[in-house]
Amino acid sequence: MDSSRRIRFDRLFTTTPAFPDDPTAGSSGSGHAGSGYTGSGSSATHPPDHGVVVRVRSQYLARFSNPSAGRFRFAYHIEIENRSAWTVQLLARSWTICHNDGTQEKVQGEGVVGEQPILAPGESFEYSSGCELRTPSGSMEGEYTMLDGRGRVFEAPIRRFELQMPYSQN
């Protein structure tokens, strides 16, 4: 049985972006062609909190951006892995989106991509989403509100990751 579940979701764009090391890209035939992937992005693994590990990859989507109109679109792919001895459920998310001009946006809501996944020990959950900045670069950070099998609520931090248009030094 596969211990990883994948959800592909994208509210901002008409096609789901492919990621460079996405094992499903070849099987779906989507690859990089027409995906808007520019070859530039960032990747980070965040240390476990209460046994939950969060991995993030981000990329700039040139095809869906309009720099002259101040619209810079980015995709991010997240993997949440449960390394604890308890089953955990993701209840909610909270994001801080930082534009490079100093402005910030707060985004909060239930679950992710319409789900509140339950992860047994050793399982992981992956999803893709996106955001739009007014500047060529910025960052995101946040936290997931989680519930463990003992009934304890805890926050699993999503440490800051960069959103960067290639060749932008802002």
VMD Tcl script that draws the C-alpha trace (Angstrom):
set ca {
  {0.00 0.00 0.00}
  {1.33 3.43 -0.91}
  {1.90 5.50 2.23}
  {1.78 8.74 0.27}
  {-1.34 10.44 -1.05}
  {-1.16 13.15 -3.70}
  {-3.59 15.92 -4.55}
  {-3.04 18.24 -7.48}
  {-4.91 21.51 -7.16}
  {-4.56 24.93 -8.60}
  {-7.12 27.67 -8.16}
  {-5.12 30.41 -9.83}
  {-4.15 28.78 -13.07}
  {-5.80 26.84 -15.87}
  {-3.28 23.99 -15.79}
  {-1.56 22.23 -12.92}
  {2.14 23.05 -12.95}
  {4.61 20.18 -13.21}
  {7.53 20.10 -10.82}
  {11.07 19.09 -11.81}
  {11.24 16.03 -9.55}
  {7.54 15.13 -9.61}
  {7.37 11.38 -10.26}
  {3.91 11.75 -11.79}
  {5.02 14.29 -14.41}
  {6.30 11.65 -16.82}
  {3.33 9.32 -16.41}
  {0.75 12.01 -17.04}
  {2.56 13.27 -20.11}
  {2.50 16.84 -18.82}
  {6.22 17.18 -18.05}
  {7.42 20.77 -18.30}
  {6.01 21.61 -21.72}
  {3.39 24.30 -21.45}
  {3.38 24.20 -17.67}
  {4.85 27.66 -17.16}
  {7.78 26.17 -15.23}
  {10.85 28.36 -15.63}
  {13.44 26.09 -14.08}
  {13.90 28.38 -11.11}
  {12.55 27.65 -7.69}
  {13.40 26.88 -4.12}
  {13.15 23.81 -1.96}
  {13.19 23.37 1.79}
  {12.64 20.65 4.36}
  {11.41 21.83 7.69}
  {12.36 19.91 10.84}
  {9.69 17.83 12.54}
  {7.37 19.43 15.05}
  {5.51 16.88 17.14}
  {6.76 14.37 14.57}
  {5.31 16.24 11.56}
  {7.80 17.10 8.79}
  {6.90 19.71 6.17}
  {8.74 19.87 2.83}
  {8.16 22.75 0.39}
  {9.15 23.43 -3.22}
  {8.26 26.67 -4.96}
  {8.58 27.94 -8.50}
  {7.86 31.03 -10.54}
  {5.20 30.63 -13.23}
  {6.23 32.96 -16.04}
  {3.43 31.82 -18.31}
  {0.77 32.98 -15.84}
  {2.53 36.16 -14.70}
  {2.30 39.72 -16.05}
  {5.26 41.69 -14.63}
  {4.24 44.97 -16.31}
  {0.92 44.76 -14.44}
  {2.59 43.82 -11.13}
  {1.31 40.22 -11.22}
  {3.91 37.59 -10.33}
  {2.46 34.12 -9.92}
  {4.11 31.28 -8.05}
  {3.28 27.66 -7.39}
  {4.28 25.71 -4.33}
  {4.19 22.00 -3.62}
  {4.00 20.74 -0.06}
  {4.58 17.33 1.46}
  {3.47 16.74 5.04}
  {4.93 13.59 6.62}
  {3.83 12.07 9.93}
  {6.91 10.67 11.68}
  {5.21 10.46 15.06}
  {3.82 7.37 16.80}
  {0.31 8.86 16.65}
  {-2.23 9.38 13.91}
  {-2.57 13.11 13.17}
  {-5.13 15.21 11.33}
  {-4.56 18.56 9.65}
  {-7.39 20.84 10.79}
  {-6.47 24.30 9.50}
  {-3.81 26.41 7.82}
  {-2.51 29.90 8.44}
  {-0.21 31.69 5.98}
  {1.66 34.98 5.97}
  {2.47 36.03 2.42}
  {5.20 38.70 2.30}
  {5.61 40.93 -0.75}
  {9.06 42.45 -1.20}
  {7.60 45.96 -0.84}
  {6.95 45.31 2.86}
  {3.25 44.48 2.61}
  {1.88 41.26 4.04}
  {-1.28 39.24 3.57}
  {-2.72 36.78 6.08}
  {-4.62 33.76 4.80}
  {-6.41 31.32 7.12}
  {-8.82 28.51 6.54}
  {-9.87 24.97 7.24}
  {-7.70 22.19 5.90}
  {-5.82 22.38 2.62}
  {-7.22 22.07 -0.93}
  {-10.64 21.20 0.49}
  {-9.42 18.38 2.71}
  {-8.49 17.77 6.33}
  {-6.18 14.81 5.78}
  {-5.64 12.14 8.41}
  {-2.14 10.67 8.47}
  {-1.27 7.44 10.25}
  {2.33 7.03 11.44}
  {4.63 6.90 8.42}
  {2.07 8.36 5.99}
  {2.46 11.56 4.02}
  {0.14 13.91 2.14}
  {1.10 16.12 -0.79}
  {-0.63 18.99 -2.53}
  {0.09 21.90 -4.85}
  {-1.31 25.40 -4.77}
  {-0.24 28.90 -5.71}
  {-0.19 32.58 -4.87}
  {0.24 35.91 -6.60}
  {2.64 38.65 -5.52}
  {2.76 42.31 -6.53}
  {6.56 42.20 -6.52}
  {9.06 39.90 -8.33}
  {10.03 38.26 -5.06}
  {8.71 37.60 -1.60}
  {8.17 34.76 0.81}
  {5.59 32.66 2.59}
  {5.50 31.11 6.04}
  {2.82 29.78 8.28}
  {1.57 26.85 10.29}
  {-0.81 23.94 10.21}
  {-3.12 23.35 13.16}
  {-2.98 19.63 13.81}
  {-4.79 17.19 16.10}
  {-3.00 14.08 17.32}
  {-4.41 10.69 18.33}
  {-4.32 11.66 22.00}
  {-6.67 14.58 21.36}
  {-3.95 17.23 21.63}
  {-3.98 20.21 19.27}
  {-0.59 21.53 18.16}
  {0.90 23.83 15.53}
  {3.26 22.44 12.91}
  {5.28 25.40 11.58}
  {5.89 25.99 7.90}
  {9.13 27.89 7.97}
  {9.75 30.74 5.56}
  {10.36 29.82 1.95}
  {11.28 32.16 -0.87}
  {9.23 33.09 -3.92}
  {11.62 34.51 -6.51}
  {11.24 35.49 -10.14}
  {14.40 34.35 -11.95}
  {17.03 37.07 -12.39}
  {15.20 39.36 -9.93}
  {17.38 41.06 -7.34}
  {14.58 42.99 -5.54}
}
mol new
graphics top color blue
foreach p $ca { graphics top sphere $p radius 0.5 }
foreach p [lrange $ca 0 end-1] q [lrange $ca 1 end] { graphics top cylinder $p $q radius 0.2 }
display resetview
